[in-house]
């Protein structure tokens, strides 16, 4: 049974929440303040915490910080009578602290809204929540430098491909490109996500070799697809340190020319923060990549601190709105306003916009309607091995063309992702 800890200084409100939660199958305990909350937490670690942001002996933000220090893995639902902007900001703070933040509800809370939030946070959480947890992987401290060097020089590193879909197609959202995401097919540990080893590559000065190995795989994949008559652009990621390497454009161009692949089928993705770290060198590297025929995408836009003026100063072929920005559009009016304004700005500058991290059908419809031309995220598909990606690419295209059904719903259904 899931254990819910209700933290609120009003006893009557706690009792009401307890009745609702008990009806859903929760075992409930209560705390009227910060000290009692910590005592209850120590006695029986809860699986879900319903936390009021405002209490006489402290506030919810302090509690979030304490929960983070305790490595709390409970799902947290925030409740407050404060302004929704404060409530949503506190939720984002919890996310940054590494906590498992769920809903945020404004007082007075409607019973049906509370029931919905508690139901979605029951054991196992929602499909969306499980997918979000699977996205991250901590650095694997056991990895040694020689192991990673061997992986880069051998065939242990592989690319998985996450579809990027065109919202503007008359057929409905249709795959037009993909992002190549590296995986380490470790002989003993199984498949490792990049978070487990890329930071190590950065620290040991191996990220350049890793990137060139990834590009070599993308080039070989393009050769295979070309032989099948398929033209599908692949994006690959550049690290911050590579944006200060003025010889990088020549080396990447040499790889592509030697293989006889059209460089326009390859796009280098750089994060907003990486590009701004040394804007002069980044501009040099990125401009030369464009001159050599590569695409350049500014990744995670809207999640850093750069000036909007840099949008027209960089030689961009695409802007990608970061997942952190997109995920809030389901619950936060201000997030929707910001995304709508940024999309309008990019479109006015003539730069195509990709919305990354699209997790729900409502987010997909929203970013499409405000002018994002491309979408990417689990609502369409996770990153797939090459064979599975090509199966989705070809069969989904046939279904769109042959079916009289609504193409949007058909794509979501065929993609195997729940339309939440």
Secondary structure, DSSP 8 states (H G I E B T S, - for coil): --EEEEE-S-HHHHHHHHHHHHHTT-EEEEESSHHHHHHHHHHS--SEEEEESEETTEEHHHHHHHHHHTT--SEEEEEESS-HHHHHHHHHHHHHTT-EEEEEEESS--HHHHHHHHHHTSTT--HHHHHHHHH-----TT--HHHHHHHHHTT-EEEEEEEEEETT-TTSSEEEEEEEEEEEEETTTEEE-GGGTHHHHHHTT-HHHHHHHHHHHHHHHHHHHHHTT---EEEEE--GGGGG-TTHHHHHHHHHHHHT--GGGEEEEEEHHHHHHTHHHHHHHHHHHHHTT-EEEEEEETSS---TTHHHHS--SEEEE-HHHHHGGGT-HHHHHHHHHHHHHHHHHT--EEEE---SHHHHHHHHHTT--EEESTTT---EEHHHHHHHHHHHHHHHHH--S-HHHHHHHHTT----
